[in-house]
Amino acid sequence: MNALFEPWSPAFVADPYPAYERLRSTGRVHWYEPTRQWLVPHYEDVSALLRDRRLGRTYLHRFTHEEFGRTPPPAAHEPFHTLNDHGILDLEAPDHTRIRRLVTKAFTPRTVAALEPTVARLAAGLVTELRKAGGGDLLADVAEPLPVAVIAEMLGVPEADRALLRPWSADICGMFELNPSEETARRAVRASVEFSDYLRVLIAERRGDPGEDLISALIAAHDADDRLSEQEMISTCVLLLNAGHEATVNTTANGWWSLFRHPEQLARLRADHSLLPTAVEELMRHDTPLQMFERWVLDDIEIGGTLVPRGAELALLFGSANRDPARFADPDTLDLGRADNPHITFGAGIHFCLGAPLARIELAASFGELLRRAPEMRLVGEPRWNPGYVIRGVDELLVEL
């Protein structure tokens, strides 16, 4: 098993898909000792388990750490866990239900739709600068700044402060990798404290002087006597940044890397921009930005005849599920016109990504602008990959015009 699944191997991170094929062919669930998790590689199982209420992103709504057979996190990590544990991604009912309902009041389809002109303007500006420079790093020059700028505009973060956001997010997201080091934890704690302190000041300003931004809307969102606490607002804002841009950044860069490696599909898209909606979905499926989603087993379950006991952790392999031939025809083929494409890149069930509509708008805008304004864009050398496996992406993607 360890020879099949090597999340710390650069070669595996660069191309995990052959290993996934072997995992799927050898069983429905696999014990992986280095992380003490059960790996689940098949689409049907992953899709069902995302909706299974016997699993949870947390167990603390039902058990203490000790009751669940787990060691509490070190006290020094508390700022990270306070921040993370109050966001809806790592909560279960009833808190998840309450907070998601209140956040949805502020983060409405109308709010997202109203952002389209802003997204288009920002994407056009970034691609214009790339053209002026004759090329550059597609990751640093377009993929990263666009979603960060959009989230910053949504939250009402002043332009002068926006350079702080991406480093904070990167340091916090380091804790979502497998077996993070103590140095990774130290950086995540520092970023959690700094980002929380920054947002606390911003929230206080909006309480006194509300605007049209999302923080003001979160302050205003309430049901009867129920409203978001300050910590819940802080955690929601951080989650919107982290989840709202990590997937978009990596889908953009990884997607262009896929297109450059499939020149016939890139030529097809350049010749017919009406393919863009299905192309975006296919790029998210073909090279999934979030490779793994973890859930705790709250009550004993059985997967393919294997009993997985309460207290265990499941690693749902999104990247493998999205390449499962039992669900997708010719799954390793990049087909930008693929119509039957129920990928699970945004998850499923109660934790389905709240920001999926916004991510799709951002991806359509950036890919569309690059197709229109930089049709001659070419790759300069093979990219380097970040060492992280869970949130998987290239370190740079150099292009020239």
C-alpha positions in Angstrom: 0.0 0.0 0.0 2.7 2.5 0.9 4.3 1.9 -2.5 1.0 3.0 -4.1 0.2 6.1 -2.1 3.2 8.4 -1.4 1.8 11.9 -0.6 5.3 13.2 0.3 6.9 12.0 -2.9 7.4 14.8 -5.5 6.8 12.3 -8.3 3.5 11.2 -6.8 2.4 14.8 -6.2 3.2 15.7 -9.8 1.1 12.8 -11.1 -0.9 10.8 -8.6 -3.4 9.4 -11.1 -1.6 6.1 -12.0 -1.4 5.3 -8.3 -5.1 6.0 -7.9 -5.9 3.6 -10.8 -4.0 0.9 -8.9 -5.8 1.7 -5.6 -9.2 1.5 -7.3 -8.3 -1.9 -8.8 -7.2 -3.4 -5.5 -10.1 -2.5 -3.2 -12.7 0.0 -2.0 -11.0 1.0 1.1 -7.3 0.8 2.2 -5.6 1.4 5.6 -2.7 3.8 5.3 -0.5 3.5 8.4 1.7 6.7 8.0 -1.3 8.9 8.5 -3.5 6.3 10.2 -6.4 6.9 7.8 -8.6 4.8 5.6 -8.2 5.8 1.9 -11.4 5.7 -0.2 -10.7 5.9 -4.0 -14.0 5.1 -5.7 -16.4 7.7 -7.0 -19.6 6.0 -5.7 -18.2 5.5 -2.2 -16.8 9.1 -2.0 -20.0 10.6 -3.2 -22.1 8.5 -0.7 -19.8 9.1 2.2 -19.8 12.9 1.7 -23.6 12.7 2.5 -23.4 10.1 5.3 -24.4 11.5 8.6 -22.5 8.8 10.5 -19.4 10.8 9.5 -18.4 14.3 10.5 -15.8 17.0 9.9 -15.6 17.2 13.7 -16.5 14.9 16.5 -16.5 17.4 19.3 -20.2 18.0 19.0 -20.6 14.4 20.3 -17.4 13.3 22.0 -14.5 14.7 23.9 -11.0 14.0 22.4 -10.5 11.4 25.1 -13.9 9.7 24.5 -13.0 9.5 20.8 -9.6 8.0 21.4 -7.8 11.1 20.2 -5.1 13.2 21.8 -6.1 16.9 22.2 -4.0 19.3 20.1 -1.1 21.1 21.8 -2.2 24.2 23.7 0.3 26.2 21.6 -1.9 25.5 18.5 -5.1 26.9 20.1 -5.3 30.1 18.0 -5.4 28.0 14.8 -8.0 25.6 16.2 -10.2 28.4 17.5 -10.2 30.0 14.1 -10.7 26.8 12.2 -13.2 25.1 14.5 -15.7 28.0 14.2 -15.9 27.9 10.4 -18.7 26.0 8.8 -16.3 23.6 6.9 -15.3 22.0 10.2 -18.6 22.1 12.1 -21.6 19.8 12.2 -25.2 20.3 13.1 -26.7 22.2 14.9 -23.9 24.8 14.8 -23.2 24.2 11.1 -26.9 24.5 10.2 -27.3 27.8 12.1 -24.1 29.5 10.8 -24.5 28.3 7.2 -28.1 29.7 7.2 -26.9 33.1 8.5 -23.9 33.2 6.1 -26.2 32.3 3.2 -28.4 35.4 4.1 -25.3 37.6 3.4 -23.7 35.5 0.7 -26.7 35.4 -1.6 -26.9 34.4 -5.4 -27.7 38.1 -6.0 -24.5 39.1 -4.1 -22.4 36.7 -6.2 -24.1 37.8 -9.5 -23.4 41.5 -8.6 -19.7 40.7 -8.5 -19.5 39.6 -12.1 -18.5 43.1 -13.4 -15.9 43.4 -10.7 -14.5 40.0 -11.5 -14.4 40.8 -15.2 -12.7 44.2 -14.6 -10.0 42.6 -12.4 -9.4 39.7 -14.8 -9.0 42.1 -17.7 -6.6 44.3 -15.8 -4.4 41.4 -14.8 -4.3 39.9 -18.4 -3.5 43.4 -19.8 -0.5 43.7 -17.5 0.6 40.2 -18.5 0.4 41.3 -22.2 2.4 44.4 -21.5 5.1 42.4 -19.9 5.2 39.9 -22.8 4.5 37.1 -20.4 5.4 36.1 -16.9 4.3 33.7 -14.2 0.7 32.8 -14.8 0.3 31.7 -11.2 1.7 34.8 -9.6 0.5 37.3 -12.2 -3.1 36.1 -12.8 -4.2 33.0 -10.9 -3.3 34.2 -7.4 -4.2 37.9 -7.5 -7.7 37.5 -9.1 -9.5 35.5 -6.4 -7.7 37.4 -3.6 -8.7 40.7 -5.0 -12.3 39.5 -5.4 -12.6 38.3 -1.8 -10.9 41.4 -0.6 -13.4 43.6 -2.5 -16.2 41.4 -1.0 -15.0 41.8 2.5 -14.2 45.5 2.1 -10.4 45.1 2.8 -8.6 48.3 1.8 -6.4 47.9 -1.2 -3.3 48.8 0.8 -3.8 45.8 3.1 -4.5 43.2 0.4 -1.0 41.9 0.1 -1.3 40.5 3.6 -4.1 38.1 2.7 -2.4 35.5 0.5 0.5 34.9 2.9 -1.9 34.5 5.8 -4.0 32.1 3.8 -1.0 30.0 2.7 0.3 29.7 6.2 -3.1 28.7 7.6 -3.7 26.2 4.8 -0.4 24.5 5.5 -2.2 22.8 8.5 -4.5 20.9 6.2 -1.6 18.9 4.7 -0.9 15.4 6.0 1.2 15.2 9.2 2.2 19.0 9.2 5.5 19.8 10.9 5.8 21.9 14.0 7.2 24.7 11.9 4.1 24.6 9.7 2.0 24.7 12.9 4.0 27.7 14.2 3.4 29.6 11.0 -0.3 28.7 11.0 -0.7 29.9 14.6 1.0 33.2 13.9 -1.1 33.8 10.8 -4.3 32.9 12.7 -3.5 35.4 15.3 -2.6 38.2 12.9 -5.5 37.6 10.5 -8.0 37.4 13.4 -6.7 40.6 15.0 -6.9 42.3 11.6 -10.5 41.2 11.0 -11.5 42.1 14.6 -10.6 45.7 13.9 -12.3 45.7 10.5 -15.5 44.2 12.0 -15.5 46.9 14.7 -15.2 49.6 12.0 -18.1 48.1 10.1 -20.3 47.9 13.2 -19.9 51.7 13.5 -20.0 52.5 9.8 -21.8 49.7 7.8 -21.1 49.6 4.1 -22.1 47.4 1.1 -19.5 44.8 1.9 -19.9 41.2 3.1 -18.7 41.9 6.6 -21.5 44.5 7.0 -23.9 41.9 5.7 -22.7 39.3 8.1 -23.1 41.8 11.0 -26.7 42.4 9.8 -27.6 38.7 9.3 -29.7 37.3 12.0 -32.7 35.1 12.7 -34.9 36.3 15.6 -32.4 36.5 18.5 -29.8 34.4 16.7 -26.8 36.1 15.1 -23.2 35.4 14.3 -20.7 35.8 17.2 -17.6 37.8 16.5 -15.5 34.6 16.3 -17.9 33.1 13.9 -17.7 36.1 11.6 -13.9 36.1 11.8 -13.8 32.3 11.0 -16.3 32.8 8.2 -14.2 35.5 6.6 -11.0 33.5 6.8 -12.8 30.4 5.4 -14.1 32.5 2.5 -10.6 33.6 1.6 -8.9 30.2 2.1 -11.5 28.0 0.5 -12.6 30.7 -1.9 -9.2 31.2 -3.6 -7.1 28.1 -3.1 -9.3 26.0 -5.4 -9.5 28.9 -8.0 -5.8 29.5 -8.0 -4.9 25.9 -8.5 -7.6 25.2 -11.0 -6.4 28.1 -13.1 -2.7 27.2 -13.0 -3.2 23.4 -13.2 -5.8 23.9 -15.8 -3.5 25.8 -18.1 -0.8 23.2 -17.6 -3.3 20.6 -18.7 -4.2 22.6 -21.7 -0.6 23.1 -22.7 -0.1 19.3 -22.5 -3.2 18.7 -24.6 -2.6 21.1 -27.5 -5.5 19.6 -29.6 -7.9 20.5 -26.7 -6.4 24.0 -26.3 -6.8 24.6 -30.1 -10.4 23.4 -29.8 -11.1 25.9 -27.0 -9.3 28.8 -28.8 -11.4 28.1 -31.9 -14.7 27.9 -30.0 -15.0 30.0 -26.8 -18.6 28.8 -26.3 -16.9 25.6 -24.9 -15.7 27.6 -21.9 -18.4 26.5 -19.3 -17.9 22.8 -19.9 -14.1 23.4 -20.3 -13.9 24.9 -16.8 -15.9 21.9 -15.3 -13.7 19.4 -17.2 -10.4 21.1 -16.0 -11.6 20.9 -12.4 -12.4 17.2 -12.8 -9.4 16.2 -14.8 -6.8 17.7 -12.4 -8.6 18.2 -9.1 -7.2 21.1 -6.9 -8.3 19.5 -3.6 -7.1 15.9 -3.7 -8.4 14.7 -0.4 -11.2 15.5 2.0 -11.1 14.0 5.5 -14.0 13.0 7.7 -14.3 11.3 11.1 -16.2 8.1 11.6 -18.8 8.9 14.4 -20.5 5.5 14.3 -19.2 2.2 12.9 -19.7 1.9 9.1 -18.9 -0.8 6.5 -17.3 -0.1 3.2 -17.1 -3.0 0.7 -17.2 -5.6 3.5 -14.6 -3.8 5.6 -15.7 -2.6 9.1 -14.4 0.9 9.8 -14.9 1.6 13.5 -15.9 4.8 15.3 -12.9 7.0 15.9 -11.3 6.2 12.6 -10.6 8.9 10.0 -11.5 8.5 6.3 -9.5 10.2 3.5 -11.9 10.6 0.6 -9.7 10.9 -2.5 -11.4 13.4 -4.7 -8.8 13.2 -7.4 -9.2 9.5 -7.7 -13.0 9.7 -7.6 -13.0 12.2 -10.5 -11.0 9.7 -12.6 -13.1 6.7 -11.8 -14.0 4.8 -15.0 -17.1 3.4 -13.2 -18.6 6.9 -13.4 -16.7 8.8 -16.2 -16.2 7.5 -19.7 -12.5 7.6 -20.7 -11.7 9.4 -17.4 -8.0 10.0 -18.2 -9.0 11.8 -21.4 -9.3 15.6 -21.2 -12.5 16.4 -23.1 -13.5 20.1 -22.9 -16.9 19.3 -24.3 -17.7 16.6 -21.7 -21.5 16.9 -21.0 -22.0 14.2 -18.4 -19.6 15.5 -15.7 -20.9 15.3 -12.1 -17.4 15.8 -10.6 -17.1 16.2 -6.9 -14.5 18.9 -6.8 -16.8 21.2 -4.8 -17.8 18.3 -2.4 -21.3 17.2 -1.7 -23.8 17.1 1.1 -24.0 19.8 3.8 -20.4 20.8 3.2 -20.9 21.5 -0.5 -18.7 24.5 -1.3 -20.7 27.7 -0.6 -18.4 29.6 -2.9 -18.8 27.3 -6.0 -20.8 29.9 -8.0 -18.2 32.6 -7.4 -15.4 30.2 -8.2 -17.0 29.4 -11.6 -17.4 33.1 -12.4 -13.7 33.8 -11.6 -12.5 30.8 -13.6 -14.7 31.7 -16.6 -13.4 35.3 -16.4 -9.7 34.5 -16.2 -9.7 31.7 -18.8 -11.9 33.8 -21.1 -9.7 36.9 -20.8 -6.6 34.9 -21.6 -8.2 33.1 -24.5 -9.3 36.5 -26.0 -6.4 38.7 -25.2 -3.5 36.2 -25.3 -4.4 33.6 -27.9 -0.7 33.1 -28.7 0.3 32.4 -25.1 2.9 29.6 -24.9 4.4 27.6 -22.0 8.1 28.3 -21.0 9.4 25.1 -19.5 7.8 22.5 -17.2 6.4 23.8 -14.0 7.6 23.1 -10.5 5.1 21.6 -8.1 4.4 22.7 -4.5 5.2 19.9 -2.0 1.7 19.9 -0.6 -0.5 17.0 -1.7 -4.0 17.8 -0.2 -4.1 21.2 -1.8 -2.2 20.4 -4.9 -0.8 22.9 -7.4 2.2 24.1 -9.3 4.7 26.6 -7.7 4.9 28.6 -10.9 3.7 28.5 -14.6 5.9 30.6 -16.8 4.5 31.7 -20.1 5.4 34.0 -23.0 3.4 35.9 -25.5 
